[in-house]
Amino acid sequence: MIGLLLALSLATPVAPVNAVAGDRSWIEAHGSAPDASTPERERIATHLLWIERRLRARDSSGLLPSQRDARARLLDALHAYALAGAFPRHEAAVGGRRPRFVDEEGRHCAVAALIRESGGSALVEAIRAAHELDYVRDMREPMLAAWASDHGFTTRELAEIQPTYDDRPSVDVPHLPVDDVLRRGEAWRRIVPAPFTQAHLDRIVSEIDRRAIARSCLAGRRGQWSAHADLRIETDLTAHVAVTLTRADGSEPEPRLARCVERAIGWLFRRTVMRRRYEPGSSAHASYDALLEGLFHG
């Protein structure tokens, strides 16, 4: 059943990441359209780095020197913003993918981040108050148009930059440092950290090797236990695992065996997470009863 549901989710179409360019960035980078399994953070970063390259390639000879300088400086800022990956989120459902100018934790969207970078914090707050979930193309704000012109952009180009954000809940764990991403240059497509969703959690749990736990903790033991495990992952990738083992014959459990299983699950989980390079954020919790089912029998 889990495999069937995952297979179906991989084919589920999704709304575009940008109102003007759609998902051209992802299609050009990967050869196919994104779907419900596509990591949100990687999808947004892919779009921002794609549009950055396109904006740099456009003819700016008609701009004043001050406009060209401001445009180049802010495109540098857009590149750094995309790699840093501190994108806003929707704390509540808003009916699918929608923009978010600044979220409740102060994370700015790409357009808001560029305005803030230029010293326009007052403009950011004014737009946030009036257009928190609006598309740039629908804002019709003279102040925004004036800012765009002063800094060498058109409002259409701002609309091309502006991502949308999924309103599905997710939790996060730490990611590869941005300095490492920068050092690896064009390999960024493979290593931009991804948000850690419940689907990823379920997949990682299914991939944890029961045999590795059995070899390290159960060698030479006979008997039967009932087992329950809870895992808590903190934002610094610290994994707290609590395993409870109860012998089927009613005798006292073996604390050392439980601790061994805790360490094994924690290590296997951290290894998988670091290999996939998920992004930081709030802590996550999971129950691993399904993982342990059958492990402690015989």
HELIX and SHEET records of a PDB file:
HELIX    1   1 ILE A    2  LEU A   10  1                                   9    
HELIX    2   2 ARG A   24  HIS A   30  1                                   7    
HELIX    3   3 GLU A   40  ALA A   57  1                                  18    
HELIX    4   4 PRO A   65  ALA A   84  1                                  20    
HELIX    5   5 ALA A  110  GLU A  117  1                                   8    
HELIX    6   6 SER A  121  HIS A  131  1                                  11    
HELIX    7   7 VAL A  136  ASP A  138  5                                   3    
HELIX    8   8 PRO A  142  ASP A  150  1                                   9    
HELIX    9   9 THR A  155  ILE A  161  1                                   7    
HELIX   10  10 VAL A  178  ARG A  183  1                                   6    
HELIX   11  11 GLY A  185  ALA A  187  5                                   3    
HELIX   12  12 TRP A  188  ILE A  191  1                                   4    
HELIX   13  13 GLN A  198  GLU A  207  1                                  10    
HELIX   14  14 ARG A  210  CYS A  217  1                                   8    
HELIX   15  15 PRO A  255  ARG A  276  1                                  22    
HELIX   16  16 ASP A  289  LEU A  292  1                                   4    
SHEET    1   A 3 ALA A 239  ARG A 247  0                                        
SHEET    2   A 3 TRP A 225  ILE A 233 -1                                        
SHEET    3   A 3 ALA A 284  SER A 287 -1                                        
END                                                                             
